[in-house]
């Protein structure tokens, strides 16, 4: 029981930590999304030709 509570706290802490002090991580995620979008755009262009 006690371990379960500890585990949940740790998960929440990790989520919170990821949300806040790392703008770098968020930026990396955004860059990854942008790259995927660009890839999709290129594939669409190829299909149009």
BELHU-V826271 format. One record per pair of residues at least 4 apart in sequence whose C-alpha atoms are under 7 Angstrom apart, sorted by the first residue. I is the first residue (numbers start at 0). J is the second residue. D is the distance in whole Angstrom. If there is no record, write none. Layout:
((I:J:D) (I:J:D))
This chain:
((0:4:7) (1:5:6) (2:6:6) (3:7:6) (4:8:6) (5:9:6) (6:10:6) (7:11:6) (8:12:6) (9:13:6) (10:14:6) (11:15:6) (12:16:6) (13:17:6) (14:18:6) (15:19:6) (16:20:6) (17:21:6) (21:25:7) (22:26:6) (23:27:6) (24:28:6) (25:29:6) (26:30:6) (27:31:6) (28:32:6) (29:33:6) (30:34:6) (31:35:6) (32:36:6) (33:37:6) (34:38:6) (35:39:6) (36:40:6) (37:41:6) (38:42:6) (39:43:6) (40:44:6) (41:45:6) (42:46:6) (43:47:6) (44:48:6))
